[in-house]
Amino acid sequence: LYKSFFQQNTIRMLVKSVTTTTQRSRAVSAALRSAQTVRCKSTKSEESISNPIAQDGRHEVWREGIYDHDNEPKVKRRDGSFQPVEKLRGFINYQRNPEPYRKPLERLMDWEELNPVEGDDEKHTEVERKVQAARCMDCGTPFCQTHSGCPVNNLIPEWNNLVYQGQWADAIDRLHKTNNFPEFTGRVCPAPCEGSCVAGLVDGPVTIKNIEYSIVDRAWQDGLIQPRIPRERSGMTVAVVGSGPAGLATADQLNQMGHKVTVFERADRVGGLLMYGIPNMKLEKETVERRVDLLREEGIEFVTNANIGYNVDANELRANFDSVCLCLGSTKPRDLPVPGRELKGVHFAMEFLTANQKRLLMTKEGTLESKWEKDNFITAAGKDVIVIGGGDTGTDCIGTSMRHRCKSVTNFELMPQPPMERAPDNPWPQWPRVFGVDYGHAEVQAVFGKDPRVYSVMTKEFIGDGEGNVKALVTQDVEITPQGPRAIEGSEREWPCDLCVLSMGFLSPEAYIVEELGLDVDQRNNIHAVYGDFRTSLEGVFAGGDCRRGQSLVVWAINEGRGVAESCNEYLVKKKQEETLSAQSTGAFANLSSISPKI
């Protein structure tokens, strides 16, 4: 505590000694890095004396005797003592200990979720969850739930404290106040909240993501999540186009407001990105279907195979509903226009992931046909795979290729390798742009003994085998300049490649529905709608999610979906009031005309 007090006063003195904003910002960053270094050294010193984490990957516990199994055990602290779990100094006494994924070589043998289930050795115990929740400090400003942290402003300190107290029913209630689908974000969100956690300034942040999905998983198991049927209906109808996280959040909110909601999905199953864009090992499809079934019970109608603007007229849809909400996603992928791009074996990431997920679902249901598999399935089995582009989608392509039993997998990234620690221009509470190992990278390391990523390279051309198939590609090293990436002459390298997956992000929504409705778009061809208002250039039509803001996180899609619902509800309430006043006015004049004297 003395060290912490000394570090804080050092920061204040440094800040007072400079005048300009730039100097002050640099001084704070330097002081924080210095404080973090001191803290890390002291933590390492303490841990070298007594590491509180036992061999089973959890905080070591101790009981008074062989009959003391009804009471909560004492937990080992960083100072080596065994004491009851307490929260006042939890961030000092206990070590960050995120729940690990299943072991790489074990999970590569199936398509089950990465997260351990009850009974697995890696699964955290009730005591360990309480210990991790106890690390949530009583910080004056919880940045984890501000704009720099959680996009949906989750009430993180509140439900962390409720988990610590064992009040799981209240915890899921607080979690659902701001987040419609915590079982999705708790699995696939990269957790920007942890990047802005105040405890992370000088130590490891709170394991917020682990606590979130432990709350919602327990709520489902205990039957705490039940259908909420709206008591009253407004009589107003809404069409939601797209059933991804933004569309589902929009539909859920509007349905609870009393409107009749119909969701249109162009694919054969509901879920959008959640169903086909995120592989099963990251988000099991039973988890998606469970939530969709709940929404159905609450009164939302789903229509699949309805491609608005293609096989369903968009203007007809608008004429049949009081309002239309567009949550189309950003589905137009960024291409790689280099020689040889037309060769067989070069695919977009969504083609690869969607075909794989459809095959898994059909195999499970017993509906897989050999003709479909031959015409549509993209396999990496026995192939040299190259994934161009990093990010979550690139990692998903790596993990999928590994489960296909590929011969090798390499991941190209245009940018240089990130630093191991925050750079001066990436201060807390911003998202830390640092080097990390995701699940796909860990799996490649476990099998092939090396990280699959190659940094600072760009693809120059694809080479064919003379029969229309890709057999290799040529790259050039690049350097980053103020004008952008620049290829280094004479740095060409050839890489064997039987399958190339392009995972370079998405540009915008597909244009056909936008053009049919005549909507305004911005400079990036996203649907133009101001954030917070979400109204498009067409009356009664709203847009949100990736089709409005560009490709982003699932949690941002939920944020936008909730915003679209609020704006749409205001429009519908006003529209109903105007219709009611119009009807009353017409009725009043009709009565007057009936009693007027005849002349």
Residue, then its C-alpha position, 0 to 999 in steps of 0.5 A: l500500500y505504501k508503494s502504491f501511495f508513493q507511486q500515485n504521489t510521484i505521478r501527481m508531482l510529475v504532472k504538476s511539473v509540466t504545462t502542455t497537454t502533450q507533455r502532461s500526457r507523456a508524463v502520465s504514461a511514463a509514470l504509469r509504466s514506471a509504477q507498473t514496472v515497480r509493481c510487477k517486480s514486487t509482485k514477482s518477488e512476492e510470488s517467488i516467495s509463495n505462489p498462491i496458485a496450486q498445481d491444479g491451476r486454482h488458488e490453493v485452499w486449506r480446511e481445518g480438519i478432515y470433517d470441515h467440508d461444509n464450510e468454505p475453505k481458507v484460501k492462500r494469499r500472495d503473502g503465503s497465509f491462508q485466510p477466509v476469502e475477503k473483498l476489501r483487499g482482494f485485488i492485493n491478496y489474490q492473483r488474476n487467474p483466468e479460467p483456461y481453455r481445454k488443453p490444445l491437443e485434447r480440443l483438437m480432437d473434436w468440435e466442442e467448445l473451447n471452454p471447459v464444462e463442469g467436471d473438467d480439470e480446467k473448470h474453476t470451482e465455486v471458491e475460485r470464482k468467488v476469489q476472482a470476483a473478490r479482486c474487483m476493487d472499489c474503484g472510484t470510476p469503473f472504466c470497465q463500464t464506460h465508453s473505453g470499456c464495455p460498449v453496452n455499459n455492463l454493470i460490471p462492479e455490481w454483478n462482480n460483487l453479487v457473485y462474490q456474495g453468492q447472489w446468482a439470481d440478482a447477478i443475472d438480473r443485473l447482467h440482463k439489464t444492459n446485455n441481451f445475450p451474455e452467453f454470446t459476449g461471454r464467449v466471443c467478446p475480446a473483453p475490452c472491459e478487461g483492457s480498461c480495468v483499473a486493477g490492470l494499471v499495476d496488476g492483472p485485470v479482473t477476469i470479467k469475461n469469465i465471471e460474465y459467462s459463469i453467471v449466465d451459464r449458471a442462470w440457464q442451469d438453474g432455470l433463472i432465464q424464462p420467457r418474458i411475455p409482454r403484458e400488453r401489445s401496441g398493435m404496431t408491427v416491425a420488420v427486422v432484416g437480419s438475425g445476427p446479434a444486432g438484429l436479435a437485440t433489436a427484436d428482443q427490445l422491441n418485443q418487450m416494448g409491446h410491438k409485434v416483431t418479425v425477423f427476416e433472415r436470408a440463410d436457412r437458420v437464424g443467427g447470422l454471424l452467430m450461426y455461420g460466421i463463428p465456428n462451433m468450438k468458439l460458440e456452440k450452435e445449441t447456445v444460439e438456438r436456445r436463445v432463439d427458441l426463448l425469443r420465439e416463446e416470447g412472441i417474436e416470429f422468424v422467417t428464414n430463406a428470406n433474402i430481402g431485396y433479392n427474393v422478397d421485395a424491400n418496398e413491399l416489406r416496408a408497405n406491410f409493416d409500420s417500421v423496418c429495421l435493417c441489421l444486415g451486417s457488413t458482409k462484403p469481404r475485402d478482396l486481394p486483386v493480385p495475379g492468380r486470384e482466380l485460381k481454385g483453392v483461394h476462398f474468402a473466410m466466410e465461404f470457408l467457415t460457413a461451409n464447414q459449419k453447415r457440414l457439421l450441422m447436417t452431419k449432426e442432424g443426419t441430413l448430409e448428402s454426398k453431392w452437397e459435400k462435393d459441391n460446397f464443402i471446402t476442406a483443408a485436410g492434408k493441405d498447406v494452408i495459408v490464412i491471409g489476415g489476422g484478427d478473430t476471423g483469421t484465428d477461426c480459420i486457423g482453428t478450423s484448418m487444424r481440426h481438418r488435419c491440415k498439413s501445415v498452416t501459416n498466417f500472414e499479417l501485413m502489420p509488424q508484430p505488436p509489442m509485448e507491453r503497451a506502447p507510449d501511444n497506447p495508454w490505459p484505458q485504451w484497448p491494449r494493442v499488444f502481442g497475444v496468443d489466441y486459441g488457434h495459435a496455441e493449437v498450431q504451436a502444440v502440433f507443429g511447435k511454432d507460432p503460425r504468424v508471419y508479420s510484415v508481409m504482403t502477397k504479390e501473386f498466386i501461382g497455379d499448377g497448370e490445371g487451374n489450382v493454386k499451388a503456391l504464392v509469392t510474398q514481399d516483405v513490407e515496411i510501414t511508412p507515413q504513407g502506408p505499407r511499402a514493399i521491399e524490393g528483392s524480398e520475394r519468397e515463395w510459399p507452398c499453398d494448396l488452400c488460401v483463405l482471405s481474412m482481411g475484413f469486410l468493407s460494407p453491406e451488400a448493396y442490393i437492398v440499399e439500392e432498392l430502397g434508395l437509401d443514402v450511404d456514407q463514404r464507406n458505402n455503409i448505410h447512412a444513419v447518425y449514431g444515437d438516432f439510427r434513422t436512415s434517409l427513408e421515413g420509418v426505416f432504421a439501420g444499426g450494427d455493422c451495416r451502419r458502423g462498419q465491421s465491429l464486435v458482437v458487443w457493439a452490434i448488441n449496443e447498436g441493436r438496443g439503440v435502434a430499438e429505442s429510436c424505432n420505439e419513439y417513432l412507433v409511439k409517435k406514429k400511433q398517437e398521430e393515427t389515434l388523433s387523426a381517427q378521433s378528429t375524423g370521427a368528431f367531424a363525422n358526428l358534427s355533419s350528421i347533426s347539422p341542419k339540412i338546407 
